[in-house]
Amino acid sequence: MQQIQFYKYQALENDFLVIDLSTAKLRLSDRARGILTQSICDRHRGIGADGVMFFDIKDTRFLMRIFNADGSEAEVSGNGLRILAQHLYQRKHTGSRSFVIHSAMGDNQVSIVSSRGRASVSRISLGKPQFALPQIPMNGTTEFFINSPFAVTVGELVGTAVNVGNPHIVFFVDNFDFDWQAFGREVECDQRFPACTNVEFAVIRSRKQAVHKSWERGVGVTRASGTGAASTVAAGIINGYLDHE
């Protein structure tokens, strides 16, 4: 039986397992990665995590592929990028505090702002938010889905669809005193989203602050989401709820 070394990290309690393919020399098909991810992410029968990051180093390039707890592959993860940046820097795969990680969405610039012990503060680039339906992707007859009603069997909310490296729909609500998990579960793979979607629920506290809860595609409820926070800010700005800075 082959042993697989892994590292476990969390960023704001959004937890991931990191598997270094550059040293393990594992050859895993996409199907094998999905099955392995499902097994080890199980919180009762496995190690437990929101997802697994497989990374490799080729020609000095850092390559990342991320799989959700259900075995599906994601384009990118904001907290995942932060975690991998910390791992690469602390394990001395790079001596620079600023470098690029290549994900399925493209090149992501990451910077270690500060590092102390096993903790670090980092900055990541997710690119420019995209609101056009083909770029999300989302099926529809309009060019954008901004501040528009979205109905499912459990109810109806007003949402804004945006892609920040992966697809999101953000619902601004007055409070969380409703079954937002049931709503998120139904919206996640609604037929309007051919690649499924992450679902965010946000309460605006001020022009500079919002509180949000995430239903992540392929995972369910998570304690935090980097791209969820980014999509909430982007949607808040375009709807006029939040200041640009």
N, C-alpha and C positions, 0 to 999 in steps of 0.2 A: 504494500500500500504506500502510495506516494504522500509524503508530508508536504504541507503548504504553509509557509511562514506568512503571517499577516500582522498588521499593526492596527490598533483601534484608536480612533480619535473622535472627539466631539467638538462642534462649533456651535455655541448657544444651545447645546443639547441635541443638535441635529447630528447624529452619529453615523460614522462610516468606517468600513474596514478597507485597509489599503494593502494591495498585493503587488509586490515589486517583481515584474516579469523580467527585468534586466538582470537580476541576480538568480532568480528561481529557474529561468530558462524553461518555463512551462509553455507547452503548446496546447492551447485550449481553443476549441471552436466556439463560435458565438453561442451555440446551443449549450455547450458544456459550461460556459461562463454563466449563462442564465440559470442552469440547474444548480450549479455551485452556489450562486448568489442566493437563490431561494432557500437552499438548505442552511447556509451559515447565518443568514439574516433572521431566521426564525427565532423569536425571543423566548420560546419555550423549549425547543429541541435543538437549537443551534447556539451561536454566539450572541446573536441579536444585533441588528443595526438597521438603519434606513436604506442602506445601499452599500455597494462594493465598488471601489475604484481600482482598476487594473492599470498600472502605468509601466511604460517602457522607455528606454533611452536609445535613440537611434541617430547617429551622426550628430551628437550633442543636442538633439531635440528631445524635449520632454513630451511624451505622448500619453494622453489620458483617455480611457474609456470608462464610463460609469454605468452601472446596472442598478436598477431599482430593486427593492426587496422582493417584488413579485417576479423578478427575472427578466423584465423588459429593459431595454437600453434607453438611457436618457441622453439628450444632446449635451447638457452641461449642468453643473450645480454650483451655485455661488459659494455655499459653505464648503462644498467639495473642493473647489479651487483653493480656498483658504487653507484647508487641511493639507492638501497635497503640497502647496507652497511651503508650509511649515515642515512637512516631512522631508522634502527635497533639501531644504536649507539646513535643518538640524542633522540630517544623516549625511551631510557634506557631499551631496550630489552636485552642488553648486556652491561657489564661494561668493557669488553675487547676491545682493539683496533684491535685485530687480531682474526678472527674466520672463520668458514666455512659456506657457503651457498650451499645447495644442490639444483641443477637444473636438468633438464632432461638430460643434458650431464654428470652429475656426481657431485662430490664435487669440489667446487670452493673456494680456499683460498682467503680471502680478508683482507686487512689491512688499517686502517685509519691512514694515514701519519700525517695529521694535520687537525684540525677542529676549525673553528671560526664562531660563529653565525650560520647561516643557510648554510654555505658553508664548503666544506671539500675537501681535496686532499686524494685520496685513491689509493691503488695498488691491482690489481686482478690477479689471475692465471687462464689462459684459457687452460693450458696443452700444449702438444707438437703438432705442426701443422702436419696434416696428408695429404699426397699427393696421396696415392694409391686410385684408382678409387672406389673400393667397400666401402672405408671408407668415401667418400665424401657425399653421393653416386653419381656416375656418370656412365652412360652407355658408353661403348667403347671397343675397341679391344686391346688397349695398357694397360700397367700397370699404367702409369701416364698420365696426360694431362698437360704438362709443355711447355710453349713457343710454343704453337701449334695453327694453324689457326682455327677459329670458325666462321662459316658463318651462317647468318640468312637472311631473305628477305631484310632487310634494309642495309645490308652490311657485311663486314668481318673484323675481328680484330684478333690479336694474343693474346691468353689468357693462364692463368695458373689456374688450379682448386686446391683448398685447403680447408681443413676443420679445423677450429679453435674452435671447439665446435658446429659450424653450417656450412653449405656449402657456399662456395664463389667461384666465378671465377673472376680473376683479369686481366684487360686489361691495359697494359702500352701503353700510347698514347703520341703523341708529344704535343697536346694541347686539349682543350675542345671545339674547334670551330666546332663542329658537333652535330648532334642531339643524344647525348648520352642517353637521356631519352628514346627515341624510341628504341634504341638498347637494353637498360636495360630491358625495358618492354617486349620485345620479347624473350630475353634470359632467363628471370626469370623462366618461366615454360616450357622451351624448353624440348622436349621429352627425351633429353639426361640426364636430371636431374629428376629422379623419385620423389624426394621430393621437386622439385623446388630449386632455389638457390638465394643467394644474389649476386649482380653484382657490381663490383668496377671498376672505371676508374682512372688511376693514371698517373701523370706526374712526372718524376724523375727530381729533382732540383739539387741534388748533391749526393755524396756517402752516405750522412747521412740525406737526406731530400727528401720527396716525398709529393706531393699534390694529394689528391684523392677526388672523388665524388662518392656517394653511391646511388644505386637503391636497396632498401631493399625488400626482399621477404615479400609479404603480406602487404606492406606499400607504396612502391614507393620511390620517392625522399625524403631523410631525410637530416637534416642539419649536422648530424655527425653520425658515427657508430664506436663503440669500436671494435667489431670483424672485421669490415671493415678495420679499421686501422691496426689491427693485421694481417689480411690476406694479406694486401698490403705489409707490411714489410716482412712477411714470403715469399711471392712470389718474392719480390724484391731481397731478399738474395739468394734464390735458383737459380734465373736467373743471379746472379752476378751483379745486378744493385746497390745494397745497401750493406754497410758493416754490419757485424754481430753485431757490437756494435756502 
